[in-house]
Structures are given as structure tokens and as C-alpha cells.
Amino acid sequence: MSESDAALLEAAHRMSQDPTFREVIWRHCAIAGAKSDLARFSSRIHPNDQMLQHSLRHFRDINWSLSQYFHVALQQHYAARQVLDLYFGARRNNLEILDFACGYGRFLRFLVLGESPSRIWGSEIQHDAVDYVVRELGVHGIYSDVDPQRFQPGRQFDCIWVASLFSHLPERLFHAWLQRLLSVLKPGGVLCFSVHDECLLPPPATMSPTGIHFLPSSENDDLDKQSYGTTFVSESFVRNAIVAACEPGHPFHRLKRGLANEQDIYVVPKDRDPDLGRLAAFRQGPWGWVDSCNISDSGELHLHGWAASFDDVRVESVKVTLDGRTHDCRTGLPREDVARVLGDERLGTTGWEFRLQLPAQQYESYIEVSARSAAGELALLYTGKLAIPPRKETGPVAAPSIGSKVSQSITALFGKLFR
């Protein structure tokens, strides 16, 4: 790691412990309760967490990197809680849950807020990651293995949650891990795993006749590229894999783009005859991004980005909070690029923009940008400290153009979010 990378990482870790930052994240957590509960929330990030390191390398900016890291974690937590509530219904209490391929606990740090850590297990091939989540979050730990048959948890689980592992596996390991994880479910249990659908396959690559395309590369340089790359699959491939692991006609439910509006979530029950119709009520919640945050020489703060509710298309509002004051953004602006990248023409007017003349003196401020859906769901688009420079008496300066930075920031959110 270079000196500049190390300095960025150290600064990001300091920011993650800032009391204001912690309060912002807590406000966006779907189960946030009394303020006193904030003490239970661990925002510490392990120095080896590849997801934060990847974002820092990409953005070279603390605010954008931490915003992306927690933006994704919060949405994953919201998705998992919904699946648990909708699938188990009255059986929701006292579930024993395994977060498989848990990394350094980006999702687990939120799961333990609503579930007892004594009923949660984290498993990962990286032993220091397992040791960290056990020590930091109080969950049980299980070391994983490259060979599915050597994964011996010594127990079964009500729910196994697997975010962005199958989206990296070659065909042989895809089948082997699916079979192994289904085998350690309790009767009445459920396996949830995410994949890259074939619609995300970048050109000029084409899907194979079997419905799986594996690329031996990923953002995690620590793992063997032949066992952990980047994988795209068709629904027919997943269906056939479930049949091979279970039996013909075994039920499953696909939540399209259920994870960060990128990866599909497949919900596969242990038993053949559960009611999966309740999962139709699943909501993705609002999503979006801040494409630029600039202060002109004349002291004008200018932000722009996009936000959408993929359930309702339009968000109810985008708000910017600065120095304790909350401002509404102008929304409904043209964003053809969002519609094109996400393959949904309804999203062509999901842009927003915000301008505010700042005081002349130099100071440090804290900014928070959020999108709210009509259902009251929150998405954290951006947060962090702003260093407000002293105003220069040079007259107004034109706001920066959107240019190519927009498409770069959008694509940064898709295909590069998960390990």
C-alpha cells in the first residue's frame, strides 16, 4: 500500500468514528430507535476491509468512499430484514442466521442491531475477517474453505444469507456451494444468495449456451482468480442449478436487482411447499448518488446527482442538511444516462440539483444528502465533512459541467459494489 493510500485509509477510519458521522448512519438505519441505542452501533472498519479499500482507490476521496460503503450496507440490511419478515412471518423470532462470505462485517454490523448476536454466525475464508466480526460484533465465527465439502459448520441454520459470493464463482463451485449450503439448512429454513444477471454482462462478452459467463478477475486481489472472479448467469442457469441441488420443480423466488439495484437475490427454501408469494411485497427502497460536490470561488455550493425509488420511480424528496439546516433539492431533472445505464426508461427524469451561497468566512461544515421514498424509506446518498474556503472577490464562477464524470460515477456503483 502506498503512503497516499495509507493516509486515505487512516483518515477514513477516523471519520468512521466521528460522532456526527455515526449519527448520520444511524438515522438511515431501518431499525434505528432511541438515540441511546446508538452506542450499540459499531462503525469501526477493519483495516483490511477490501470494500473500503476498493472505494478509496476508485474515488480518492473519503466522503465518497465512506458514503458508498455504508450506502450499500444499509440497503443490504434493509433487503435482508424484509426477506426475513416476509418469508418467516409469525416464525420470525429466535432465528439462527448465517452470514456466509461475511467479509469484515459490513452487513453484520447492522444485522446485530435487530437480532441477538448469540443467534448469528459469520463465515469467511479470510480468517482475520472471522476473528474480527467475532471480537467486534459478538457473533459466532466459522472459518470457511475453498473446498465446499470441507465446510463443516457443525450445525444447521434457519437462514443463510450470501451476498456477492455466487456472483464470483466459476460453474463448478457455483453448483458445489449451492448444494453444500442447502444441506446445512434446517427444515423450514431458507437460503438467500445474490448473482449478477446476464443483463449486466459487459459487451462484447456473450453468454455461453449453459447460461454462465465467468471472468477470472475481481476487485479482491487476495483470492485465487480461478476460484473467485466475476460471474454472470441467466435465470435458467440458476433454476437448473437449484434442480440439480434439490429436485425438479423445487420452488425459488427471484428478487430482480434486490441488492443495491445491481444483483438479483434468489430465495430458495429448504422445503418444497412454502408460500413464496409473500415475497412479492419486497421493496428495493430509494437509491441514487451524488455525482459532484463543488464550491466555486464565489462561495457557492453546487451539488447534483440522481435519485429514484425503484418501486415508485420518483422519490418523494432529496434533502441536503448543512450546518443543522435542511434544504429541499430541485428534482425531476433529465438524466438520460441513468435510464440508459440501468436499462429503465422510467428513470430518465431522476436528476436533482442543489445550490447554496455559503458564508464568506472559512470554516468546516458537515453535509448529509438523503433521498426519501413515498413510503418513508431513506437512502443515504452522501455524507462527510466539507472544508469551506474563504470567498474570493472574483465574481461568480460557472458551475462545473457534468461531462463524463456523471457516467463514471454511475457505473462506479454497479459492478464494483461487492467483494
Secondary structure, DSSP 8 states (H G I E B T S, - for coil): --HHHHHHHHHHHHHHT-HHHHHHHHHTSTT--SGGGGGG------TT-HHHHHHHHHH--HHHHHHHHHHHHHHHHHHHHHHHHHHHGGG-TT--EEEET-TTSTTHHHHHHHS-GGGEEEEESSHHHHHHHHHHH--EEEE--SSGGG---SS-EEEEEE-SSGGG--HHHHHHHHHHHHHTEEEEEEEEEEEEEGGG--TT----TTSEEEES--S-TTS-TTTSSEEEE-HHHHHHHHHHHS-TT---EEEEEEETTTEEEEEEESSS----GGGGG----EEEEEEEEEE-TTSEEEEEEEEEETTTBS-SEEEEEETTEEEE-EEEE--HHHHHHHT-GGGGG-EEEEEEE--SS-EEEEEEEEEE-TT--EEEEEEEEEEE----SS--------TTHHHHHHHHTSSSS--
